[in-house]
Amino acid sequence: MELEYIMRCLNKRSALNFLKSFLFVPLLFCSASLLAEDWPGNSLFHLDSTWINQDSKELKLSDLSGKPFLLSMVFLSCDYSCPVTVQDLKQISSKLAKKKKKDIPVVLITIDPQNDTPAAMQKYIKSRGLDKESWTILSSSQDNIREVAAALGFSYRKDDAMGFAHSMLMWVIDKKGVPQFTREGRKQSIDEVVKSALSLRE
Amino acid sequence: MFSLGLLLAVFSVPPPEMVLVEEGSYRPLYSERKKEPIEAEIVDSFWMDKVAVTQKDYLKFVKKHPRWRRSKIKRLFADSSYLKDWASDLELPANQDPDSPVRFVSWFAARAYCQDQNKRLPTTAEWERAAAAFSSEKDLKSRILEWYSRPNPNNWPKVGRGAPNDFGVYDLHGLIWEWVEDFNSNLVTGESRADASLDQGLFCGAGALSSTDKNDYAAFMRYGFRNSLKAAYTTANLGFRCVKSRE
């Protein structure tokens, strides 16, 4: 039974990762992450796109599985609404940290892959005083960004004057990749977001 | 010299069942910039499918890719009416012509189909650029409006009937609505006003938004329709065709 379970986990990995799994800690890894079959049909983890974070590390959205997280879509050179979103996320994150002593991760997906390189992300994290442990900024191809935006109902387009015109949305995503709470603009309070995130974290 | 000729030949021969839409301009219907008149965008030339993707074409695709079959598809990628007129996973609708356009397909599905063919969905600018090329038809706008007001037929016609447009593309008006890649690039809807980053310059909000041609009611309808879509939506009159960049 247990062997079958491990094999199911291992099957999901490429040949290289298969080897790695043997070298490192396959059991721990498998039990910590959820199997694809367990994700609900509307889980974002069904998106197979590959992303790159501020440490130039490649990952899939499904690598975020296992615990709830906060998500928003921004571009880093934006000086209109994104700083507000990020400021609010910072406040939410610190409120969560106080309640549980351990953060719920914050993930920002950029809509400006051309400019938001890992170096730009690092700089942003530093200049905004974001906690590197809990904040992740992700970038990918235009196609993959358009796809995740479509899945989330986020609209955007390039605009010569402002960089991008875009929706102002924030989501609380559960551990299986399903958006459980959406904050539109600032219609919902920060405390409502905090409450939703806490309720998803057993 | 020979290789240059070969190169030119390669670039000018259209891929099968596609035609060239030449470079040209497209005037977006709306602009947040308070500039009058709205500046036209240049649309690079591209290859476009002559006709919309048919039921038969789509069946081949789902045969090849089980994850896009009706019983297998994840809800993230299509709502519950996905391919709902089909008899089963691999059976076309009994009462529809296999050469009629496939409908009840989501944006994700349309996109995956085009990717499988090494193509992509057209952008709004590309689609509108192609769809405006009817120089011989003076009364295009009223014909389109007449079509918009007609209910969906019970038996959908085959693709490619009637006359093509100036580029040789069929059915851009009068058959189905078609998915575009950037359907989610508009920020002008009642629902999204609260979440849009541009408070000023949005539709009803400020009234400062300028539109290109206030008489092109058909274009407003397409704009409104695209705005109302979500990527997983599927409906009875929405299909797609693919395009390809010229490299």
Interface residues (C-beta under 8 A of the other chain):
Chain A: P40 G41 N42 S43 L44 H46 L47 C78 Y80 S81 C82 R146 E147 A149 A150 A151 G153 F154 S155 Y156 R157 D159 D160 A161 M162 A165 H166 S167 M168 L169 E184 G185 K187
Chain B: E32 R33 K74 R75 L76 F77 W107 F108 R111 E181 D182 F183 N184 S185 N186 L187 S192 A194 D195 A196 S197 L198 K230 A231 A232
